[in-house]
Amino acid sequence: MFLDEVKIYVRSGNGGDGNVSFRREKFMPLGGPAGGDGGKGGDIIFVVNPKTNTLSRFQNKVHFKAHHGNKGGTTDKTGRSADDLIIEVPAGTVIKDAETGTILADLVEPDQPVTLLKGGRGGRGNQRFANSRNQAPRYAERGEPGQERWIVLELKLIADVGIVGVPNAGKSTLLSVVSNARPKIADYPFTTLEPNLGVVVYDDSDLVFADIPGLIEGAHMGVGLGHEFLRHVQRTRALIHVISGASEDPLADYSQINSELALYDESMAERPQIVAYNKMDLPEAQEKWPHVKATLEAMGAKVFPISAATQENVRPLLGAVLEVVSKLPKPTQMHSVRLDVLQPDYNEDVPFEIVRDERGLYHVRGHRIERAAQMTHWDNDEAILRFQDILEVLGVSKALEEHGVKVGDTVYIGNYELEWSD
């Protein structure tokens, strides 16, 4: 089964917790703090595997989670960092945020990696908090939480040439006679329900052809399987537009397909296109040919009368296609987008904001302060005192007081509920 769109959940690993320990070596009964830092959590990395061409591996597995970093050890030993989680996808995969539809990465180059989510950093051990005022801290940091989100993987086939046309125009037959592909062929509409790829060898050159299932009116709005089919046309460098000489109105079919392409993506109107007037082995096609030829050439189209069934005039068509494609840039030059790291959803220029709800409760929001709360051991008094210092340094305490907070009021920082006190 050809699978070209899936929704999956990805989560990078948490950083390991820092350790609280003290040196207890011989002749050093009062050794100082020696808790090591936690290890880093694993990243989520997507990489292009040129040997795969569908998203079928994601059909039965939806959740992908990287491992967490290990806790810091004694005697200043840093915990082991987790391995990154490598997720392989076929070339042409677009990664989108499932909620907003924002494109996060567009992968087209073989072996191209993109780090989508960074693993959390390890928490600092107690030896990192020792200073002249507190020479024996009994607290450490928790590891930084990893990132998570639902994403959509959308596959757009990468091909040199796309074969488009209305249903039953003869696209699959043409692909079968010019390449090694063996698509399903029958004399009824919508025989092809998924794109087919084939390698076409012409003299010393070879091209990848994609047979795009027949488009119908309204395809650009998703009618039928419009969007599923049209997305694959976007990657192609040139188009063969097959029209059927057996159709009641070949010129209307030609106009319809071009309209659907342009309405879906305006840039498709600029894509080089060669017209293949098919089924010249039929008398009705031969009868319409002079009028179709004159009309299309008057519109500036390059048109070839062919019969895919008998292979009449197919080789000259391929020669013209090869000549056009040889002058075009490679698809990686046209479409490659590479994001090294997905940026966190926060603005460093506004470190936090304070909101008071209808119940009079205070909510402090901001990536930095919420992260500090998540990395605090709330069952340790020294760690809580340190968090209060962070509130002071970031200006959160002062801002809450300016908003009218009083002793005993409830303050939420992220998911943590705190009672305000002096």
Beta strands, then each sheet from edge to edge (+ up, - down):
strand 1: 5-11
strand 2: 44-48
strand 3: 63-65
strand 4: 85-89
strand 5: 93-97
strand 6: 103-107
strand 7: 113-117
strand 8: 148-155
strand 9: 161-164
strand 10: 196-202
strand 11: 205-211
strand 12: 238-244
strand 13: 273-278
strand 14: 302-305
strand 15: 353-356
strand 16: 362-365
strand 17: 410-413
strand 18: 416-419
sheet 1: 3+ 1+ 8- 5+ 6-
sheet 2: 4+ 2+ 7-
sheet 3: 10+ 11- 9- 12- 13- 14-
sheet 4: 15+ 16- 17- 18+
end
